[in-house]
Amino acid sequence: MASVAITPMESNFLVPNATYFVELAAFLLLLFVLAKYVIPPINRAMTARQDAIRAEFAELDEAKSEAHAAEEEFKSQIADARHEAARIREEAREQGAQIVAEMRAQAQAEAARIVEHAHAQIDADRKAAMAQLRGEVGTLATTLAGRIVGESLDDDVRQSRVVDRFLTELEGAS
């Protein structure tokens, strides 16, 4: 038989030894400490940060919708202001046309009054001129007729008749 020599067992890496168990225990202890004391605050901080980011996005969306609403309201107010300005311009145009028409009517009335006054003045001046002319023409005519006839025509009735006939012939000739 062959002699089999038994050699002391050399370290087999497949067989766990005490170092392995110590390292495993240290790892599990470290894992427990991390899970118990380090990871929960980190998770809470991450959750708080995520909530803050969500809140910021919600605020952003709300601000965006408010901005759109404000923009729509602004556009509506601009449109209303334009319509109001157009209405005011139209009213001003109508009032201007009315004022022009009133002023034109006043001017025409004033012109008619002035023309009427002028006609009345002309009539009065014509009548005064005719009266003055009758007086002067009558005097001149009677004096001239008296010289021609050789006798005095100082009779008022005769003088008036002669003057009236002369003026009637004069008016008929014109």
Stockholm file with secondary structure:
# STOCKHOLM 1.0

chainA/1-174         MASVAITPMESNFLVPNATYFVELAAFLLLLFVLAKYVIPPINRAMTARQDAIRAEFAELDEAKSEAHAAEEEFKSQIADARHEAARIREEAREQGAQIVAEMRAQAQAEAARIVEHAHAQIDADRKAAMAQLRGEVGTLATTLAGRIVGESLDDDVRQSRVVDRFLTELEGAS
#=GR chainA/1-174 SS CCCCCCCCCCCCTTSCCHHHHHHHHHHHHHHHHIIIIIHHHHHHHHHHHHHHHHHHHHHHHHHHHHHHHHHHHHHHHHHHHHHHHHHHHHHHHHHHHHHHHHHHHHHHHHHHHHHHHHHHHHHHHHHHHHHHHHHHHHHHHHHHHHHHHSSCCCCHHHHHHHHHHHHHHHHHHC
#=GC SS_cons         CCCCCCCCCCCCTTSCCHHHHHHHHHHHHHHHHIIIIIHHHHHHHHHHHHHHHHHHHHHHHHHHHHHHHHHHHHHHHHHHHHHHHHHHHHHHHHHHHHHHHHHHHHHHHHHHHHHHHHHHHHHHHHHHHHHHHHHHHHHHHHHHHHHHHSSCCCCHHHHHHHHHHHHHHHHHHC
//
